[in-house]
């Protein structure tokens, strides 16, 4: 069996395993690339060097407001006072 990745806009959209001729199975407008033996999954990006795993999105950074910072300072001050 051979494994193929369907590429759309530089991204693997699906992976398909078959022993048949891909040209006979799908419309010729679809771009399939053989990836047999490679650990390629939907979502991978195609590069000149091969396929790369998608980068996890960076979590949104939550910027605390003044009230939240003052509450943290008060909590820290209470902990310091309890040590003394």
Secondary structure in CASP SS format (residue, H / E / C, confidence):
PFRMAT SS
TARGET T0000
AUTHOR 0000-0000-0000
METHOD secondary structure of the structure
MODEL  1
X C 1.00
X E 1.00
X E 1.00
X E 1.00
X E 1.00
X E 1.00
X E 1.00
X E 1.00
X C 1.00
X C 1.00
X E 1.00
X E 1.00
X E 1.00
X E 1.00
X E 1.00
X E 1.00
X E 1.00
X E 1.00
X C 1.00
X C 1.00
X C 1.00
X H 1.00
X H 1.00
X H 1.00
X H 1.00
X C 1.00
X C 1.00
X C 1.00
X C 1.00
X C 1.00
X E 1.00
X E 1.00
X E 1.00
X E 1.00
X C 1.00
X C 1.00
X C 1.00
X C 1.00
X C 1.00
X C 1.00
X C 1.00
X C 1.00
X C 1.00
X C 1.00
X E 1.00
X E 1.00
X E 1.00
X C 1.00
X C 1.00
X E 1.00
X E 1.00
X E 1.00
X C 1.00
X C 1.00
X C 1.00
X C 1.00
X C 1.00
X C 1.00
X C 1.00
X C 1.00
X C 1.00
X C 1.00
X C 1.00
X C 1.00
X C 1.00
X H 1.00
X H 1.00
X H 1.00
X H 1.00
X H 1.00
X H 1.00
X H 1.00
X H 1.00
X H 1.00
X H 1.00
X H 1.00
X H 1.00
X H 1.00
X H 1.00
X H 1.00
X H 1.00
X H 1.00
X H 1.00
X C 1.00
END
